Amino acid sequence: MYWTLELATYLEDAPWPATKDELLDYAMRSGAPKEVWENLQQLEDEPGEYFDNIEDVWPDYPSKEDFFFNEDEY
C-alpha cells in the first residue's frame, strides 16, 4: 500500500468517520483512481471499526507543520 498527496485528496470529502466499506463505496462513487480503492482494500480493520480521518488511513499524512510555511509572513 502506498499513498501520495494526490491520492489522499480523493478522500478529503469522505464521510468521516467511516468504516472501510463506506470508504470503499465513497471511492467508487467519487471516481477515485483504482490505486485509492486498492489501498483502502489493504486496510486492516475489525468489523464495525470506524476511521475518524485520513490520518487513521494514512498515518504519515503530512500536517500543516510538515510544510514549514510561516503564515505570519503573508
N, CA, C and O atoms as CSV, one atom per row, in Angstrom:
chain,resi,resn,atom,element,x,y,z
A,1,MET,N,N,0.849,-1.165,0.000
A,1,MET,CA,C,0.000,0.000,0.000
A,1,MET,C,C,0.895,1.228,0.000
A,1,MET,O,O,1.844,1.319,0.779
A,2,TYR,N,N,0.588,2.159,-0.869
A,2,TYR,CA,C,1.318,3.418,-0.901
A,2,TYR,C,C,0.327,4.558,-1.087
A,2,TYR,O,O,-0.660,4.431,-1.811
A,3,TRP,N,N,0.606,5.658,-0.429
A,3,TRP,CA,C,-0.223,6.846,-0.546
A,3,TRP,C,C,0.632,8.005,-1.022
A,3,TRP,O,O,1.822,8.087,-0.718
A,4,THR,N,N,0.015,8.886,-1.762
A,4,THR,CA,C,0.624,10.151,-2.142
A,4,THR,C,C,-0.378,11.245,-1.783
A,4,THR,O,O,-1.544,10.959,-1.514
A,5,LEU,N,N,0.072,12.478,-1.780
A,5,LEU,CA,C,-0.859,13.573,-1.502
A,5,LEU,C,C,-1.985,13.612,-2.530
A,5,LEU,O,O,-3.137,13.893,-2.200
A,6,GLU,N,N,-1.635,13.329,-3.766
A,6,GLU,CA,C,-2.651,13.339,-4.821
A,6,GLU,C,C,-3.724,12.288,-4.557
A,6,GLU,O,O,-4.914,12.569,-4.699
A,7,LEU,N,N,-3.311,11.074,-4.174
A,7,LEU,CA,C,-4.288,10.024,-3.893
A,7,LEU,C,C,-5.113,10.357,-2.655
A,7,LEU,O,O,-6.316,10.101,-2.624
A,8,ALA,N,N,-4.480,10.921,-1.648
A,8,ALA,CA,C,-5.184,11.244,-0.408
A,8,ALA,C,C,-6.243,12.322,-0.614
A,8,ALA,O,O,-7.240,12.351,0.108
A,9,THR,N,N,-6.044,13.203,-1.584
A,9,THR,CA,C,-7.031,14.263,-1.816
A,9,THR,C,C,-8.390,13.702,-2.222
A,9,THR,O,O,-9.411,14.360,-2.025
A,10,TYR,N,N,-8.417,12.514,-2.777
A,10,TYR,CA,C,-9.685,11.905,-3.167
A,10,TYR,C,C,-10.526,11.517,-1.954
A,10,TYR,O,O,-11.722,11.258,-2.094
A,11,LEU,N,N,-9.925,11.472,-0.771
A,11,LEU,CA,C,-10.658,11.124,0.445
A,11,LEU,C,C,-10.933,12.331,1.337
A,11,LEU,O,O,-11.497,12.178,2.421
A,12,GLU,N,N,-10.545,13.525,0.900
A,12,GLU,CA,C,-10.742,14.708,1.736
A,12,GLU,C,C,-12.205,14.929,2.097
A,12,GLU,O,O,-12.509,15.310,3.227
A,13,ASP,N,N,-13.099,14.701,1.172
A,13,ASP,CA,C,-14.522,14.953,1.413
A,13,ASP,C,C,-15.278,13.683,1.778
A,13,ASP,O,O,-16.507,13.652,1.710
A,14,ALA,N,N,-14.559,12.644,2.161
A,14,ALA,CA,C,-15.206,11.390,2.553
A,14,ALA,C,C,-16.059,11.622,3.798
A,14,ALA,O,O,-15.785,12.535,4.577
A,15,PRO,N,N,-17.070,10.816,3.981
A,15,PRO,CA,C,-17.966,10.993,5.137
A,15,PRO,C,C,-17.337,10.468,6.428
A,15,PRO,O,O,-17.671,9.370,6.874
A,16,TRP,N,N,-16.434,11.236,7.031
A,16,TRP,CA,C,-15.757,10.811,8.263
A,16,TRP,C,C,-16.691,10.961,9.435
A,16,TRP,O,O,-17.484,11.903,9.427
A,17,PRO,N,N,-16.666,10.126,10.427
A,17,PRO,CA,C,-15.987,8.831,10.492
A,17,PRO,C,C,-16.682,7.836,9.570
A,17,PRO,O,O,-17.880,7.938,9.303
A,18,ALA,N,N,-15.905,6.878,9.095
A,18,ALA,CA,C,-16.429,5.913,8.133
A,18,ALA,C,C,-15.780,4.550,8.345
A,18,ALA,O,O,-14.650,4.447,8.821
A,19,THR,N,N,-16.518,3.515,7.984
A,19,THR,CA,C,-15.963,2.171,8.020
A,19,THR,C,C,-15.173,1.946,6.738
A,19,THR,O,O,-15.240,2.748,5.807
A,20,LYS,N,N,-14.445,0.875,6.700
A,20,LYS,CA,C,-13.686,0.532,5.495
A,20,LYS,C,C,-14.625,0.387,4.297
A,20,LYS,O,O,-14.327,0.878,3.208
A,21,ASP,N,N,-15.760,-0.288,4.500
A,21,ASP,CA,C,-16.717,-0.472,3.408
A,21,ASP,C,C,-17.290,0.850,2.924
A,21,ASP,O,O,-17.493,1.038,1.724
A,22,GLU,N,N,-17.551,1.768,3.850
A,22,GLU,CA,C,-18.064,3.084,3.459
A,22,GLU,C,C,-17.023,3.865,2.671
A,22,GLU,O,O,-17.364,4.557,1.712
A,23,LEU,N,N,-15.755,3.759,3.066
A,23,LEU,CA,C,-14.696,4.440,2.316
A,23,LEU,C,C,-14.526,3.838,0.928
A,23,LEU,O,O,-14.313,4.566,-0.042
A,24,LEU,N,N,-14.617,2.514,0.826
A,24,LEU,CA,C,-14.540,1.866,-0.484
A,24,LEU,C,C,-15.694,2.320,-1.375
A,24,LEU,O,O,-15.497,2.613,-2.555
A,25,ASP,N,N,-16.885,2.376,-0.810
A,25,ASP,CA,C,-18.053,2.825,-1.567
A,25,ASP,C,C,-17.879,4.270,-2.008
A,25,ASP,O,O,-18.179,4.610,-3.152
A,26,TYR,N,N,-17.395,5.124,-1.108
A,26,TYR,CA,C,-17.171,6.524,-1.454
A,26,TYR,C,C,-16.153,6.659,-2.580
A,26,TYR,O,O,-16.346,7.442,-3.509
A,27,ALA,N,N,-15.068,5.890,-2.493
A,27,ALA,CA,C,-14.027,5.957,-3.533
A,27,ALA,C,C,-14.591,5.550,-4.883
A,27,ALA,O,O,-14.275,6.165,-5.901
A,28,MET,N,N,-15.411,4.533,-4.896
A,28,MET,CA,C,-16.010,4.083,-6.170
A,28,MET,C,C,-16.957,5.147,-6.726
A,28,MET,O,O,-16.901,5.475,-7.911
A,29,ARG,N,N,-17.827,5.684,-5.865
A,29,ARG,CA,C,-18.824,6.662,-6.328
A,29,ARG,C,C,-18.199,7.992,-6.732
A,29,ARG,O,O,-18.727,8.683,-7.603
A,30,SER,N,N,-17.076,8.357,-6.107
A,30,SER,CA,C,-16.465,9.653,-6.401
A,30,SER,C,C,-15.511,9.598,-7.594
A,30,SER,O,O,-14.982,10.628,-8.014
A,31,GLY,N,N,-15.294,8.413,-8.134
A,31,GLY,CA,C,-14.421,8.302,-9.298
A,31,GLY,C,C,-12.947,8.360,-8.973
A,31,GLY,O,O,-12.139,8.765,-9.808
A,32,ALA,N,N,-12.590,7.957,-7.764
A,32,ALA,CA,C,-11.178,7.947,-7.371
A,32,ALA,C,C,-10.419,6.921,-8.204
A,32,ALA,O,O,-11.005,5.930,-8.638
A,33,PRO,N,N,-9.135,7.139,-8.433
A,33,PRO,CA,C,-8.339,6.182,-9.197
A,33,PRO,C,C,-8.317,4.812,-8.511
A,33,PRO,O,O,-8.545,4.704,-7.306
A,34,LYS,N,N,-8.044,3.794,-9.281
A,34,LYS,CA,C,-8.059,2.438,-8.734
A,34,LYS,C,C,-7.021,2.253,-7.633
A,34,LYS,O,O,-7.186,1.379,-6.783
A,35,GLU,N,N,-5.964,3.047,-7.625
A,35,GLU,CA,C,-4.945,2.953,-6.576
A,35,GLU,C,C,-5.526,3.280,-5.206
A,35,GLU,O,O,-5.145,2.670,-4.207
A,36,VAL,N,N,-6.454,4.250,-5.157
A,36,VAL,CA,C,-7.104,4.605,-3.896
A,36,VAL,C,C,-7.920,3.414,-3.406
A,36,VAL,O,O,-7.844,3.036,-2.237
A,37,TRP,N,N,-8.688,2.837,-4.293
A,37,TRP,CA,C,-9.527,1.699,-3.943
A,37,TRP,C,C,-8.666,0.518,-3.491
A,37,TRP,O,O,-8.998,-0.152,-2.513
A,38,GLU,N,N,-7.566,0.261,-4.195
A,38,GLU,CA,C,-6.671,-0.840,-3.824
A,38,GLU,C,C,-6.039,-0.595,-2.454
A,38,GLU,O,O,-5.926,-1.521,-1.652
A,39,ASN,N,N,-5.628,0.644,-2.182
A,39,ASN,CA,C,-5.054,0.977,-0.876
A,39,ASN,C,C,-6.080,0.763,0.238
A,39,ASN,O,O,-5.753,0.227,1.297
A,40,LEU,N,N,-7.312,1.182,-0.008
A,40,LEU,CA,C,-8.346,1.012,1.008
A,40,LEU,C,C,-8.637,-0.461,1.259
A,40,LEU,O,O,-8.910,-0.852,2.394
A,41,GLN,N,N,-8.584,-1.276,0.224
A,41,GLN,CA,C,-8.835,-2.709,0.398
A,41,GLN,C,C,-7.768,-3.355,1.277
A,41,GLN,O,O,-8.047,-4.348,1.949
A,42,GLN,N,N,-6.567,-2.817,1.285
A,42,GLN,CA,C,-5.480,-3.394,2.056
A,42,GLN,C,C,-5.504,-2.970,3.523
A,42,GLN,O,O,-4.704,-3.460,4.320
A,43,LEU,N,N,-6.413,-2.064,3.886
A,43,LEU,CA,C,-6.501,-1.637,5.281
A,43,LEU,C,C,-6.927,-2.809,6.159
A,43,LEU,O,O,-7.799,-3.597,5.794
A,44,GLU,N,N,-6.299,-2.901,7.310
A,44,GLU,CA,C,-6.709,-3.899,8.284
A,44,GLU,C,C,-7.734,-3.257,9.199
A,44,GLU,O,O,-7.496,-2.191,9.765
A,45,ASP,N,N,-8.859,-3.903,9.339
A,45,ASP,CA,C,-9.890,-3.363,10.208
A,45,ASP,C,C,-10.667,-4.492,10.858
A,45,ASP,O,O,-10.673,-5.630,10.388
A,46,GLU,N,N,-11.311,-4.147,11.935
A,46,GLU,CA,C,-12.212,-5.054,12.617
A,46,GLU,C,C,-13.623,-4.709,12.144
A,46,GLU,O,O,-13.895,-3.551,11.826
A,47,PRO,N,N,-14.516,-5.682,12.093
A,47,PRO,CA,C,-15.901,-5.374,11.697
A,47,PRO,C,C,-16.483,-4.263,12.573
A,47,PRO,O,O,-16.424,-4.329,13.801
A,48,GLY,N,N,-17.034,-3.265,11.933
A,48,GLY,CA,C,-17.632,-2.145,12.643
A,48,GLY,C,C,-16.645,-1.085,13.095
A,48,GLY,O,O,-17.048,-0.115,13.736
A,49,GLU,N,N,-15.355,-1.239,12.780
A,49,GLU,CA,C,-14.349,-0.245,13.163
A,49,GLU,C,C,-14.504,0.992,12.285
A,49,GLU,O,O,-14.718,0.892,11.077
A,50,TYR,N,N,-14.392,2.158,12.916
A,50,TYR,CA,C,-14.509,3.413,12.189
A,50,TYR,C,C,-13.146,4.090,12.085
A,50,TYR,O,O,-12.339,4.053,13.014
A,51,PHE,N,N,-12.912,4.705,10.937
A,51,PHE,CA,C,-11.754,5.554,10.724
A,51,PHE,C,C,-12.251,6.989,10.878
A,51,PHE,O,O,-13.190,7.404,10.198
A,52,ASP,N,N,-11.617,7.743,11.774
A,52,ASP,CA,C,-12.098,9.085,12.077
A,52,ASP,C,C,-11.628,10.144,11.091
A,52,ASP,O,O,-12.285,11.172,10.927
A,53,ASN,N,N,-10.496,9.904,10.432
A,53,ASN,CA,C,-9.957,10.894,9.497
A,53,ASN,C,C,-8.884,10.235,8.633
A,53,ASN,O,O,-8.594,9.047,8.776
A,54,ILE,N,N,-8.308,11.019,7.745
A,54,ILE,CA,C,-7.309,10.488,6.816
A,54,ILE,C,C,-6.073,9.973,7.555
A,54,ILE,O,O,-5.400,9.061,7.074
A,55,GLU,N,N,-5.772,10.551,8.719
A,55,GLU,CA,C,-4.606,10.087,9.481
A,55,GLU,C,C,-4.774,8.649,9.967
A,55,GLU,O,O,-3.786,7.936,10.145
A,56,ASP,N,N,-6.010,8.222,10.182
A,56,ASP,CA,C,-6.261,6.827,10.567
A,56,ASP,C,C,-6.010,5.882,9.398
A,56,ASP,O,O,-5.633,4.727,9.596
A,57,VAL,N,N,-6.218,6.372,8.194
A,57,VAL,CA,C,-5.997,5.572,6.985
A,57,VAL,C,C,-4.530,5.605,6.586
A,57,VAL,O,O,-3.943,4.573,6.262
A,58,TRP,N,N,-3.940,6.798,6.612
A,58,TRP,CA,C,-2.537,7.003,6.230
A,58,TRP,C,C,-1.831,7.711,7.383
A,58,TRP,O,O,-1.833,8.940,7.439
A,59,PRO,N,N,-1.225,6.956,8.307
A,59,PRO,CA,C,-0.615,7.555,9.497
A,59,PRO,C,C,0.459,8.604,9.191
A,59,PRO,O,O,0.710,9.471,10.027
A,60,ASP,N,N,1.088,8.551,8.036
A,60,ASP,CA,C,2.131,9.509,7.682
A,60,ASP,C,C,1.590,10.716,6.918
A,60,ASP,O,O,2.366,11.463,6.321
A,61,TYR,N,N,0.277,10.917,6.927
A,61,TYR,CA,C,-0.316,12.045,6.219
A,61,TYR,C,C,0.307,13.338,6.737
A,61,TYR,O,O,0.297,13.583,7.943
A,62,PRO,N,N,0.851,14.172,5.841
A,62,PRO,CA,C,1.526,15.398,6.285
A,62,PRO,C,C,0.542,16.402,6.887
A,62,PRO,O,O,-0.569,16.578,6.386
A,63,SER,N,N,0.962,17.042,7.947
A,63,SER,CA,C,0.160,18.083,8.565
A,63,SER,C,C,0.683,19.447,8.122
A,63,SER,O,O,1.681,19.533,7.406
A,64,LYS,N,N,0.011,20.503,8.548
A,64,LYS,CA,C,0.457,21.851,8.172
A,64,LYS,C,C,1.877,22.117,8.654
A,64,LYS,O,O,2.640,22.805,7.977
A,65,GLU,N,N,2.234,21.584,9.805
A,65,GLU,CA,C,3.563,21.810,10.355
A,65,GLU,C,C,4.655,21.182,9.483
A,65,GLU,O,O,5.802,21.627,9.508
A,66,ASP,N,N,4.306,20.167,8.728
A,66,ASP,CA,C,5.290,19.493,7.888
A,66,ASP,C,C,5.762,20.345,6.711
A,66,ASP,O,O,6.795,20.049,6.112
A,67,PHE,N,N,5.024,21.386,6.379
A,67,PHE,CA,C,5.374,22.192,5.219
A,67,PHE,C,C,6.217,23.415,5.555
A,67,PHE,O,O,6.674,24.115,4.651
A,68,PHE,N,N,6.429,23.682,6.825
A,68,PHE,CA,C,7.260,24.798,7.270
A,68,PHE,C,C,6.839,26.121,6.634
A,68,PHE,O,O,7.685,26.927,6.247
A,69,PHE,N,N,5.562,26.334,6.530
A,69,PHE,CA,C,5.033,27.566,5.938
A,69,PHE,C,C,4.703,28.528,7.064
A,69,PHE,O,O,3.911,28.199,7.947
A,70,ASN,N,N,5.289,29.690,7.045
A,70,ASN,CA,C,5.044,30.684,8.078
A,70,ASN,C,C,3.908,31.586,7.623
A,70,ASN,O,O,4.110,32.477,6.798
A,71,GLU,N,N,2.705,31.355,8.164
A,71,GLU,CA,C,1.535,32.136,7.763
A,71,GLU,C,C,1.620,33.599,8.198
A,71,GLU,O,O,0.955,34.457,7.618
A,72,ASP,N,N,2.431,33.886,9.209
A,72,ASP,CA,C,2.560,35.258,9.701
A,72,ASP,C,C,3.244,36.177,8.697
A,72,ASP,O,O,3.094,37.396,8.781
A,73,GLU,N,N,3.978,35.625,7.767
A,73,GLU,CA,C,4.690,36.435,6.792
A,73,GLU,C,C,3.785,36.989,5.708
A,73,GLU,O,O,4.174,37.911,4.992
A,74,TYR,N,N,2.586,36.443,5.575
A,74,TYR,CA,C,1.719,36.875,4.480
A,74,TYR,C,C,0.442,37.469,4.960
A,74,TYR,O,O,-0.391,37.878,4.151
